[in-house]
Amino acid sequence: MTSAQDRLPRLLALVPYLIARPGVRVDEAAADFGVPARQLRKDLELLWMCGLPGYGPGDLIDLSFEGDTISVAFDAGMNRPLRLTGTEATALLVALNTLLEAPGVADADAVRRAAAKIEAAAGQAQPAGVAVGLGVREGETTARSRRVVQGALRAGHALRMTYYTASRDRITERTVDPMRMLIVEGRSYLEAWCRRAEAVRLFRLDRIDDVTELDEPAAPPPYAEQTDTSAGLFRERPDHEVAQLVLAPDARWVSEYYPVEKVTELDDGYLRVRMRYADESWMVRLLLGLGGDVTVEEPTALAHGLRDRARRALSRAGQLAVTP
């Protein structure tokens, strides 16, 4: 068996490899990729189902077999080297640098080589504070927070920090006992025992406004357990509210960025989605940020809350506009 982490890079490399070696024998290709011929044939069967949007007979990758040899009849545009945007390159570098600082990395040299290649390819085109994914900033403040947190983890020290909690739209002062750093869904987090909440919490690095390493040992209690992030961070519960939203084309990203229960395609690129949420104030702030690109169909309480918050914001904006 081969893991998804191993298989995906191999699938991405297979088509350019086969184009460069038309008529290569299956067993020779398998040896080059370090897998059994049986596994390579499974990969080729999967490639047949990949291709361009539309996914019709003329859109999918087409392979040609002659005896034990294989060639590419249609490459679906995968004949060019992979190019990264500045945002994608920065996201990879953030992940690799975090991995490099994590304890127990089996091959740190390989991580450094990969980061060096990405940095060389990206050149000097990345501005400070470039966006990483959706809403993640690896600017000066976040970079400093990362250095302080990594130093505290290595030294085994506690931290004092100023942290922004998005779900409550509130800034708080906290003293925490660091446990580890991790990346979940493309974001960097500090997992720590929060003395204020008396529980294990995950803190997004880009929401740490200020952090100081304390001259005292980190001492999470023995019953503090690491968070299971294998299924993501948001865990749906039966008591969560469900919103039914209509998203304009420019807001379709919401259906990919947040867990949704149902997605229905509408005319002109609109989507109807059903989405669970745990905190109404958080959902209202999310929808306010979408402006006119979202319509709330259900529940009525959410629609009223959104309308009231928008009216208050407009009223306050009007007052500020006339203030001398």
Order of alpha helices (4+ residues) and beta strands (2+ residues): alpha-beta-alpha-alpha-beta-beta-alpha-alpha-beta-beta-alpha-beta-beta-beta-beta-beta-beta-alpha-beta-beta-alpha-beta-alpha
